[in-house]
Amino acid sequence: MRRPVLILGLVAVLVLAAGCIGLVGPDPKVVQDSATRDISLSKGLVYNVNAEIQNDGSDGDVTVTARLIDEEKGFTRDQVSVQVFIPSGETKQVSLTLDGDVGRTYRHSVKVE
């Protein structure tokens, strides 16, 4: 009877320890983001989105997605995703380019998974 309780207790401790040291995968968050407008001869209006992503979990791949949203109509004009590897406890700068239309007003958003 003591043996199953001991094994169950050890399993519980290992599961808690794994969660505490980040063995369950990356835990990314956007620390900071910004966007600048630019005119490209080949593409027209472009937004250069820069984001600083911090990983509070274990090493792993993280998907960063930037969206350009039309302020007046609320629809997504452009969306770009990139997958980056971020070691545990580190931050990484990610840059993405989104296409817009001249004469429209946009806002950007950045999310990580």
N, C-alpha and C positions, 0 to 999 in steps of 0.2 A: 504493500500500500504506500510506503514512503517513496519508493522508486518512481512511480508515475507523477507524484506531486513534485519531486525534485526535477524530473525531466521537464515538466510543464513550466516550472519556475525558471529553469535555465533558458528555455525557448522564449519566454516573455522578456527576460533580461536581454537576450540577443536581439530581439525585434526592437526593443526600445533603444538599445545602443546603436543599431543600424540606422534608425531614424535620426538620432542625435548627431551622428558623424556624417550624415548625408549619403548613405549608401543607397538611398531610394531614387537617386537621379538628380539632375540639375534642378535648381530652384531659382530661375532667373527673374529679374525685375529691371524695369527701366528706371535708371537713376536720373537721367537728364536727356532731353531731346530738343532739337531745334530744326528749323527749315529756312532756307534762303531761296529767293526767286532769282532766276537767271533766264536770259534769252539765248537760245541756241539757234544758229542759222539752219541747222538740219532738222531740229525737232520743234522749234518754236519756244513756247514757255515751258521751263522745267523748274522743278523744286528739288533742291538737294537737301535731303533729310539726314541729319546726323544724330545718332543715339548712343548713349553710354549704357551698356548692359552689365549688370552685376550678377554673379552666380553665387548664391548662398548655399547651394547644395553640393553634390558631388560633381566630378568632371563629367562633361557630356555635351552633346549637340543641342543647340537651342535654335528655334525658328523665330526670326525677327520679321515682323510684317509692318510695313508702312502703308498708310492709306492717304489719299488726297480726296477730301470731301468738299463738294460744292456747297458753299455757305447758304446760298439762296434756295436751292432745290433739295439739298440734303442727300444727294446720291453720291456714291463713290465714283470719282472720275478716273482714278488709277490706283492700282494696288500692286505692290512688289514684296516678295518674301525672299529671304536668304537664310540658309542654315549655316551656323558658325559653331565651332567648338570653343567652349569656355571652361578652363580649369576651375576647380573648386576654390572659392574665395577670391577669384580674380574678376576684373572688369575688362570689357572690350569695347572699343569704338567701332560702330557699324555705320556705313554710309550707303544710302540708297537714293536713286534718282526716280522722280515721278513726273509724268507728263501732264501739263494742264493746257487750258485754252486761254488765249489772250482775251482780256475783257471780262473774265470771270473772277470771282473772289473765292478763295479756298482756305480751308484749315487742314492741318495734317493730324494724324494720330499714329502712334507706334505701340505695338503690343508684342509680347514675347510668350512663347510656349515651350 
